Amino acid sequence: MPDPAADIGAATATAYRSALEVIAASEPDVADAIVGELASQRRQLKLIASENYASPAVLLAMGNWLSDKYAEGTPGHRMYAGCEMVDQIETLAAGHAVALFGADHAYVQPHSGIDANLVAYWAILANRIESPALAEVGAKHVNDLEPAVWERLRHDLHDQRMMGMSLDAGGHLTHGFRPNISGKLFSQASYGVNPESGLLDYDAIAEQARQFRPLLLVAGYSAYPRNPNFARLAEIAADVGATFMVDMSHFAGLVAGKVLTGDLNPVPHAGVVTSTTHKSLRGPRGGLVLCTQEYAPYVDRGCPMVLGGPLPNVMAAKAVALAEARQESFAGYAARIVENARALAGGLLSRGVRLVTGGTDNHLVLMDVGASFGLTGRQAEQALLDSGVVTNRNSVPLDPNGAWYTSGVRLGTPALTTLGFGPAELDEVADVIVAALRATKPAAATAKAKYELDPGTAEACRSRCADLLARHRLYPEIEL
């Protein structure tokens, strides 16, 4: 009897070999780099919390002639003719997103997380500030405004307040911080965490919101190892008349897999929810916006409000990934992400490592490498890379080394869970991490970047990583 899985595996291998031959005929160095990237990912334990491995189907959906099509607008309302297939794909992807997350509306055009957040911010401003201003003067469009009225509206659009989680507490640069465009758009205030526990203090956030009176309260994180109570945060927003927005880019897969439900699921509680489609959702690099019906007309103006032409090939890959996330097996995958993160945290704690908040409830673990090993995050990140473990440095609350060198290293389990790692193997990963960092020291007393790592330990760690990865080969059907 034919084996469908074997047939698909053989077809996948043929597809990639053929694709590389075509690429190499035009630019062999690009083909070589693509092969090199696969080799690199196969020899490193990927513990970057924001990275994952998309399925071959998701990856293949991006490499086709859909890339050649301009499609500004929304399905059925394009600025270019000949968009019938793009309409079909975008409608399919949005439908999967609505069904998967239980949202009123989905917009799948954003190219990235920052694009999704910019669409959300401007949709909220259009609803809360622009629309009332137009109604006040009886205008239907900003182009109908007299110059003086338009100047007043422009000022009002740029004179609004946002509250978001501070960077050192685990927030994200796109939540109103000065180096990012969001920080130049809003007057921003940050809420932090309890300095002792590292946990969100909802009473303190509520009091700060009453004092600051933001138009927009943003929740969501990139390095907070616990699960926020979105129902409580929504109450805080409602109390001060703020729109509640959640950026769930990091934990969207846990929402899709029904690991986070009730008060821990942001979708029923927020007017607007943004996400990337990679990370724990395991799709292509891109973004999406979910919202209530109130915000849907404004979100759909993402182009031309913020975006240019959408990427139909990436929307096709989003449709594939969202369809995969709707399969019953995805719930098991999401649950294993958290199980593995807890095993990793437990393995580190048992070996004497200090973790921010003392553990994890989600997909990520934040090590305080300053307190645990006397290293900066940058030193630890590079030493781990030398040892076969790819991570990223990250601030810890009240970080004495700032946002560049940091005192922390962030770890995440979505990628290794995709490979099939289990809790026992994550405990072994913890042992490799600790062995590498105990064998590392600053190159000088004042060094924040340079370090010294025992070569024998690094080699032994790389060998252990190779053994672990040999048990769970990345894209095993692909041999180049």
TORVEXGU-411603 format. One record per residue (C-alpha): x, y, z; residue number from 1. Coordinates in nm, 2 decimals, padded with zeros to 4 digits. Example, Ala and Ser with C-alpha at 12.3 -4.5 7.8 and 13.67 -1.06 7.14 Angstrom:
! residues 2
NODE     px     py     pz  nr
NODE  01.23 -00.45  00.78   1
NODE  01.37 -00.11  00.71   2
***
This chain:
! residues 480
NODE     px     py     pz  nr
NODE  00.00  00.00  00.00   1
NODE  00.14  00.34 -00.09   2
NODE  00.26  00.56  00.20   3
NODE  00.13  00.91  00.15   4
NODE  00.38  01.06  00.41   5
NODE  00.67  00.90  00.22   6
NODE  00.53  01.03 -00.11   7
NODE  00.50  01.38  00.03   8
NODE  00.85  01.36  00.18   9
NODE  01.00  01.25 -00.16  10
NODE  00.81  01.53 -00.34  11
NODE  00.94  01.79 -00.08  12
NODE  01.30  01.68 -00.13  13
NODE  01.26  01.69 -00.51  14
NODE  01.10  02.04 -00.49  15
NODE  01.39  02.19 -00.29  16
NODE  01.67  02.03 -00.49  17
NODE  01.50  02.15 -00.81  18
NODE  01.45  02.50 -00.67  19
NODE  01.82  02.53 -00.57  20
NODE  01.93  02.42 -00.91  21
NODE  01.72  02.70 -01.07  22
NODE  01.85  02.96 -00.82  23
NODE  02.21  02.84 -00.87  24
NODE  02.18  02.89 -01.25  25
NODE  02.12  03.26 -01.19  26
NODE  02.33  03.33 -00.87  27
NODE  02.51  03.03 -00.73  28
NODE  02.63  03.23 -00.42  29
NODE  02.26  03.27 -00.31  30
NODE  02.20  02.90 -00.35  31
NODE  02.51  02.82 -00.15  32
NODE  02.40  03.06  00.13  33
NODE  02.05  02.89  00.14  34
NODE  02.22  02.55  00.18  35
NODE  02.45  02.69  00.44  36
NODE  02.16  02.83  00.64  37
NODE  02.00  02.48  00.66  38
NODE  02.34  02.33  00.77  39
NODE  02.37  02.61  01.03  40
NODE  02.03  02.55  01.17  41
NODE  02.09  02.17  01.18  42
NODE  02.40  02.21  01.40  43
NODE  02.26  02.46  01.65  44
NODE  02.01  02.42  01.93  45
NODE  01.76  02.70  01.85  46
NODE  01.65  02.86  02.17  47
NODE  01.56  03.20  02.04  48
NODE  01.20  03.25  02.17  49
NODE  01.09  03.44  01.87  50
NODE  01.21  03.18  01.61  51
NODE  01.06  02.85  01.49  52
NODE  01.07  02.62  01.20  53
NODE  00.79  02.66  00.94  54
NODE  00.67  02.35  00.76  55
NODE  00.79  02.29  00.40  56
NODE  00.44  02.36  00.28  57
NODE  00.45  02.71  00.44  58
NODE  00.80  02.78  00.29  59
NODE  00.70  02.66 -00.05  60
NODE  00.39  02.87 -00.06  61
NODE  00.61  03.18 -00.06  62
NODE  00.82  03.10 -00.36  63
NODE  00.58  03.15 -00.66  64
NODE  00.43  03.40 -00.90  65
NODE  00.19  03.54 -00.65  66
NODE  00.49  03.76 -00.56  67
NODE  00.45  03.94 -00.89  68
NODE  00.11  04.08 -00.82  69
NODE  00.02  04.42 -00.69  70
NODE -00.30  04.41 -00.48  71
NODE -00.34  04.73 -00.28  72
NODE -00.69  04.74 -00.12  73
NODE -00.90  04.46  00.02  74
NODE -01.07  04.16 -00.14  75
NODE -01.32  04.29 -00.40  76
NODE -01.19  04.65 -00.36  77
NODE -00.85  04.66 -00.52  78
NODE -00.66  04.95 -00.68  79
NODE -00.53  04.71 -00.95  80
NODE -00.72  04.48 -01.18  81
NODE -00.67  04.10 -01.21  82
NODE -00.66  04.03 -00.83  83
NODE -00.91  03.74 -00.83  84
NODE -00.66  03.48 -00.69  85
NODE -00.52  03.73 -00.44  86
NODE -00.88  03.80 -00.32  87
NODE -00.93  03.42 -00.28  88
NODE -00.61  03.38 -00.09  89
NODE -00.65  03.68  00.14  90
NODE -01.01  03.58  00.22  91
NODE -00.90  03.23  00.30  92
NODE -00.62  03.34  00.53  93
NODE -00.85  03.59  00.71  94
NODE -01.12  03.32  00.75  95
NODE -00.87  03.08  00.90  96
NODE -00.76  03.35  01.15  97
NODE -01.11  03.44  01.25  98
NODE -01.20  03.07  01.31  99
NODE -00.87  02.99  01.48 100
NODE -00.88  03.28  01.73 101
NODE -01.26  03.34  01.76 102
NODE -01.22  03.70  01.65 103
NODE -01.48  03.92  01.48 104
NODE -01.24  04.03  01.21 105
NODE -00.89  03.96  01.08 106
NODE -00.66  04.16  00.86 107
NODE -00.37  03.95  00.72 108
NODE -00.18  04.20  00.51 109
NODE  00.09  04.34  00.76 110
NODE  00.44  04.24  00.65 111
NODE  00.57  04.22  01.01 112
NODE  00.49  04.27  01.38 113
NODE  00.57  04.64  01.36 114
NODE  00.35  04.68  01.06 115
NODE  00.07  04.51  01.24 116
NODE  00.11  04.74  01.54 117
NODE  00.12  05.05  01.32 118
NODE -00.20  04.95  01.15 119
NODE -00.35  04.90  01.50 120
NODE -00.23  05.23  01.63 121
NODE -00.36  05.43  01.33 122
NODE -00.69  05.23  01.33 123
NODE -00.74  05.33  01.69 124
NODE -00.65  05.69  01.62 125
NODE -00.88  05.70  01.32 126
NODE -01.17  05.56  01.53 127
NODE -01.11  05.77  01.84 128
NODE -00.98  06.10  01.71 129
NODE -01.01  06.13  01.33 130
NODE -01.37  06.00  01.29 131
NODE -01.52  06.23  01.56 132
NODE -01.33  06.53  01.41 133
NODE -01.48  06.46  01.06 134
NODE -01.83  06.42  01.20 135
NODE -01.80  06.75  01.39 136
NODE -01.75  06.94  01.07 137
NODE -01.97  06.72  00.85 138
NODE -01.69  06.59  00.64 139
NODE -01.66  06.23  00.51 140
NODE -01.29  06.23  00.42 141
NODE -00.97  06.41  00.54 142
NODE -00.93  06.54  00.19 143
NODE -01.25  06.74  00.25 144
NODE -01.11  06.94  00.54 145
NODE -01.01  07.30  00.52 146
NODE -00.64  07.36  00.59 147
NODE -00.69  07.50  00.94 148
NODE -00.91  07.21  01.04 149
NODE -00.67  06.96  00.90 150
NODE -00.38  07.12  01.09 151
NODE -00.58  07.10  01.41 152
NODE -00.66  06.73  01.34 153
NODE -00.30  06.65  01.26 154
NODE -00.20  06.80  01.60 155
NODE -00.46  06.60  01.78 156
NODE -00.36  06.28  01.62 157
NODE  00.00  06.33  01.74 158
NODE -00.10  06.45  02.09 159
NODE -00.23  06.12  02.24 160
NODE -00.11  05.91  02.52 161
NODE -00.01  05.54  02.54 162
NODE  00.08  05.31  02.83 163
NODE  00.28  05.00  02.76 164
NODE  00.50  04.75  02.94 165
NODE  00.86  04.88  03.00 166
NODE  01.14  04.72  02.81 167
NODE  01.33  04.60  03.11 168
NODE  01.02  04.44  03.24 169
NODE  00.97  04.24  02.92 170
NODE  00.79  04.48  02.69 171
NODE  00.87  04.55  02.33 172
NODE  01.03  04.84  02.14 173
NODE  00.72  04.89  01.93 174
NODE  00.50  04.97  02.23 175
NODE  00.58  05.34  02.24 176
NODE  00.96  05.36  02.30 177
NODE  01.15  05.66  02.16 178
NODE  01.39  05.48  01.92 179
NODE  01.08  05.33  01.74 180
NODE  00.82  05.52  01.54 181
NODE  00.56  05.44  01.80 182
NODE  00.75  05.64  02.06 183
NODE  00.75  05.94  01.82 184
NODE  00.38  05.91  01.76 185
NODE  00.25  05.89  02.12 186
NODE  00.33  06.05  02.45 187
NODE  00.42  05.73  02.63 188
NODE  00.44  05.60  02.99 189
NODE  00.57  05.26  03.09 190
NODE  00.43  05.03  03.35 191
NODE  00.67  04.79  03.51 192
NODE  00.67  04.49  03.74 193
NODE  00.72  04.44  04.11 194
NODE  01.09  04.47  04.17 195
NODE  01.09  04.18  04.42 196
NODE  00.88  03.93  04.23 197
NODE  00.92  04.04  03.87 198
NODE  00.54  04.01  03.83 199
NODE  00.29  04.26  03.70 200
NODE  00.13  04.46  03.98 201
NODE -00.22  04.53  03.85 202
NODE -00.31  04.77  04.13 203
NODE -00.01  04.98  04.05 204
NODE -00.09  04.97  03.68 205
NODE -00.45  05.09  03.76 206
NODE -00.33  05.38  03.97 207
NODE -00.08  05.48  03.70 208
NODE -00.35  05.47  03.44 209
NODE -00.58  05.69  03.65 210
NODE -00.30  05.94  03.68 211
NODE -00.18  05.93  03.32 212
NODE -00.52  05.89  03.14 213
NODE -00.39  05.72  02.82 214
NODE -00.60  05.69  02.51 215
NODE -00.44  05.35  02.45 216
NODE -00.34  05.08  02.70 217
NODE -00.11  04.82  02.54 218
NODE -00.04  04.47  02.68 219
NODE  00.18  04.19  02.55 220
NODE  00.54  04.11  02.60 221
NODE  00.86  03.98  02.44 222
NODE  01.04  03.86  02.76 223
NODE  00.79  03.81  03.04 224
NODE  00.78  03.45  03.16 225
NODE  00.43  03.46  03.30 226
NODE  00.08  03.50  03.16 227
NODE -00.08  03.84  03.20 228
NODE -00.44  03.86  03.32 229
NODE -00.60  04.03  03.02 230
NODE -00.94  04.06  03.18 231
NODE -00.79  04.26  03.46 232
NODE -00.60  04.48  03.22 233
NODE -00.91  04.53  03.01 234
NODE -01.09  04.66  03.32 235
NODE -00.81  04.90  03.39 236
NODE -00.84  05.03  03.03 237
NODE -01.22  05.07  03.05 238
NODE -01.19  05.25  03.39 239
NODE -00.99  05.54  03.22 240
NODE -01.17  05.53  02.88 241
NODE -00.87  05.38  02.70 242
NODE -00.88  05.14  02.41 243
NODE -00.72  04.81  02.52 244
NODE -00.48  04.66  02.26 245
NODE -00.28  04.34  02.30 246
NODE  00.03  04.24  02.10 247
NODE  00.03  03.86  02.12 248
NODE  00.31  03.81  01.87 249
NODE  00.51  03.59  02.11 250
NODE  00.23  03.37  02.25 251
NODE -00.02  03.35  01.96 252
NODE  00.05  02.98  01.92 253
NODE -00.04  02.92  02.28 254
NODE -00.37  03.10  02.22 255
NODE -00.43  02.91  01.89 256
NODE -00.36  02.58  02.07 257
NODE -00.60  02.67  02.35 258
NODE -00.33  02.66  02.61 259
NODE -00.42  03.02  02.71 260
NODE -00.80  03.05  02.77 261
NODE -01.04  03.26  02.97 262
NODE -00.87  03.56  03.13 263
NODE -00.54  03.46  02.97 264
NODE -00.67  03.48  02.62 265
NODE -00.65  03.84  02.50 266
NODE -00.90  03.81  02.20 267
NODE -01.23  03.83  02.40 268
NODE -01.10  04.12  02.61 269
NODE -00.92  04.36  02.37 270
NODE -01.06  04.58  02.10 271
NODE -00.75  04.51  01.89 272
NODE -00.51  04.22  01.90 273
NODE -00.19  04.21  01.69 274
NODE  00.04  03.92  01.62 275
NODE  00.32  03.80  01.40 276
NODE  00.26  03.48  01.21 277
NODE  00.60  03.32  01.29 278
NODE  00.72  03.26  01.64 279
NODE  00.50  03.01  01.83 280
NODE  00.24  03.02  01.55 281
NODE  00.49  02.85  01.32 282
NODE  00.41  03.03  01.00 283
NODE  00.59  03.27  00.76 284
NODE  00.75  03.59  00.87 285
NODE  00.46  03.84  00.87 286
NODE  00.19  03.99  01.08 287
NODE -00.19  04.01  01.13 288
NODE -00.45  04.22  01.32 289
NODE -00.76  04.09  01.49 290
NODE -01.03  04.32  01.61 291
NODE -01.39  04.38  01.70 292
NODE -01.64  04.50  01.45 293
NODE -01.60  04.85  01.58 294
NODE -01.24  04.87  01.46 295
NODE -01.28  04.65  01.15 296
NODE -01.34  04.94  00.89 297
NODE -01.04  05.13  01.03 298
NODE -00.81  04.82  01.04 299
NODE -00.90  04.75  00.68 300
NODE -00.75  05.08  00.58 301
NODE -00.41  04.95  00.66 302
NODE -00.33  05.02  00.30 303
NODE -00.28  05.30  00.22 304
NODE -00.29  05.43  00.58 305
NODE  00.04  05.25  00.68 306
NODE  00.11  04.97  00.43 307
NODE  00.19  04.97  00.06 308
NODE  00.12  04.67 -00.16 309
NODE  00.06  04.35  00.03 310
NODE  00.27  04.04 -00.03 311
NODE  00.03  03.79 -00.18 312
NODE  00.28  03.51 -00.17 313
NODE  00.33  03.56  00.21 314
NODE -00.05  03.58  00.26 315
NODE -00.07  03.24  00.09 316
NODE  00.19  03.10  00.33 317
NODE -00.01  03.25  00.62 318
NODE -00.32  03.07  00.49 319
NODE -00.13  02.74  00.50 320
NODE  00.01  02.80  00.85 321
NODE -00.32  02.91  00.99 322
NODE -00.48  02.60  00.84 323
NODE -00.21  02.39  01.00 324
NODE -00.28  02.56  01.34 325
NODE -00.65  02.46  01.31 326
NODE -00.56  02.10  01.30 327
NODE -00.61  01.90  01.62 328
NODE -00.24  01.82  01.65 329
NODE -00.15  02.18  01.70 330
NODE -00.31  02.19  02.04 331
NODE -00.08  01.91  02.15 332
NODE  00.22  02.10  02.01 333
NODE  00.12  02.42  02.20 334
NODE  00.09  02.23  02.52 335
NODE  00.43  02.07  02.47 336
NODE  00.59  02.41  02.42 337
NODE  00.49  02.50  02.78 338
NODE  00.58  02.16  02.92 339
NODE  00.92  02.19  02.77 340
NODE  00.97  02.55  02.89 341
NODE  00.89  02.44  03.24 342
NODE  01.13  02.15  03.21 343
NODE  01.40  02.39  03.09 344
NODE  01.33  02.63  03.37 345
NODE  01.34  02.34  03.63 346
NODE  01.67  02.21  03.49 347
NODE  01.83  02.56  03.52 348
NODE  01.69  02.62  03.87 349
NODE  01.82  02.29  03.99 350
NODE  02.16  02.38  03.87 351
NODE  02.16  02.71  04.06 352
NODE  02.07  02.95  03.79 353
NODE  01.86  03.26  03.88 354
NODE  01.56  03.30  03.66 355
NODE  01.35  03.62  03.64 356
NODE  01.02  03.55  03.82 357
NODE  01.16  03.22  03.94 358
NODE  01.03  03.01  03.65 359
NODE  00.79  03.02  03.36 360
NODE  00.42  02.97  03.27 361
NODE  00.46  03.02  02.90 362
NODE  00.71  02.95  02.62 363
NODE  01.01  03.14  02.75 364
NODE  01.26  03.15  03.02 365
NODE  01.47  03.45  03.12 366
NODE  01.81  03.38  03.28 367
NODE  01.98  03.64  03.49 368
NODE  02.34  03.56  03.38 369
NODE  02.48  03.86  03.57 370
NODE  02.36  03.72  03.90 371
NODE  02.42  03.36  03.81 372
NODE  02.76  03.37  03.63 373
NODE  02.90  03.72  03.65 374
NODE  02.86  03.77  03.28 375
NODE  02.68  04.03  03.07 376
NODE  02.41  03.91  02.84 377
NODE  02.62  03.98  02.54 378
NODE  02.91  03.77  02.67 379
NODE  02.68  03.48  02.76 380
NODE  02.50  03.49  02.42 381
NODE  02.83  03.46  02.23 382
NODE  02.97  03.19  02.46 383
NODE  02.65  02.99  02.41 384
NODE  02.68  03.03  02.03 385
NODE  03.04  02.90  02.05 386
NODE  02.89  02.60  02.24 387
NODE  02.63  02.52  01.98 388
NODE  02.33  02.70  02.14 389
NODE  02.17  03.00  01.97 390
NODE  01.99  03.24  02.20 391
NODE  01.96  03.62  02.24 392
NODE  02.06  03.86  02.51 393
NODE  01.78  04.04  02.69 394
NODE  01.73  04.30  02.96 395
NODE  01.62  04.20  03.31 396
NODE  01.41  04.43  03.54 397
NODE  01.62  04.72  03.65 398
NODE  01.91  04.60  03.44 399
NODE  02.24  04.76  03.54 400
NODE  02.39  04.69  03.20 401
NODE  02.13  04.86  02.99 402
NODE  01.95  04.73  02.68 403
NODE  02.26  04.67  02.46 404
NODE  02.49  04.46  02.68 405
NODE  02.21  04.34  02.92 406
NODE  02.23  04.11  03.22 407
NODE  02.00  03.85  03.08 408
NODE  01.96  03.58  02.82 409
NODE  01.62  03.48  02.68 410
NODE  01.54  03.12  02.60 411
NODE  01.23  02.98  02.43 412
NODE  01.11  02.63  02.34 413
NODE  00.89  02.66  02.03 414
NODE  01.16  02.56  01.78 415
NODE  01.29  02.26  01.98 416
NODE  00.94  02.15  02.04 417
NODE  00.88  02.15  01.67 418
NODE  01.18  01.92  01.63 419
NODE  01.02  01.68  01.88 420
NODE  01.23  01.75  02.19 421
NODE  01.07  01.64  02.52 422
NODE  01.12  01.74  02.89 423
NODE  01.41  01.50  02.95 424
NODE  01.60  01.65  02.66 425
NODE  01.53  02.00  02.77 426
NODE  01.68  01.92  03.11 427
NODE  01.99  01.80  02.91 428
NODE  01.99  02.13  02.73 429
NODE  01.98  02.31  03.06 430
NODE  02.29  02.11  03.16 431
NODE  02.47  02.21  02.84 432
NODE  02.39  02.58  02.90 433
NODE  02.51  02.57  03.26 434
NODE  02.83  02.38  03.16 435
NODE  02.91  02.64  02.89 436
NODE  02.85  02.95  03.11 437
NODE  03.04  02.81  03.41 438
NODE  03.34  02.78  03.18 439
NODE  03.31  03.14  03.06 440
NODE  03.45  03.45  03.23 441
NODE  03.49  03.82  03.13 442
NODE  03.81  03.88  02.94 443
NODE  03.88  04.17  03.18 444
NODE  03.72  04.31  03.50 445
NODE  03.55  04.59  03.30 446
NODE  03.47  04.39  02.99 447
NODE  03.11  04.38  02.88 448
NODE  03.15  04.21  02.54 449
NODE  03.48  04.02  02.54 450
NODE  03.49  03.69  02.72 451
NODE  03.70  03.38  02.76 452
NODE  03.55  03.03  02.72 453
NODE  03.74  02.71  02.79 454
NODE  03.79  02.55  02.44 455
NODE  03.75  02.20  02.57 456
NODE  03.42  02.27  02.73 457
NODE  03.29  02.45  02.42 458
NODE  03.39  02.15  02.21 459
NODE  03.22  01.91  02.45 460
NODE  02.90  02.12  02.45 461
NODE  02.89  02.13  02.07 462
NODE  02.92  01.75  02.06 463
NODE  02.63  01.72  02.30 464
NODE  02.42  01.95  02.09 465
NODE  02.50  01.75  01.78 466
NODE  02.39  01.43  01.96 467
NODE  02.06  01.59  02.06 468
NODE  02.00  01.73  01.71 469
NODE  02.08  01.39  01.55 470
NODE  01.78  01.24  01.74 471
NODE  01.55  01.51  01.59 472
NODE  01.68  01.61  01.24 473
NODE  01.55  01.93  01.10 474
NODE  01.35  01.87  00.78 475
NODE  01.46  01.51  00.77 476
NODE  01.30  01.46  00.42 477
NODE  01.53  01.72  00.27 478
NODE  01.88  01.60  00.16 479
NODE  02.07  01.83 -00.06 480
***
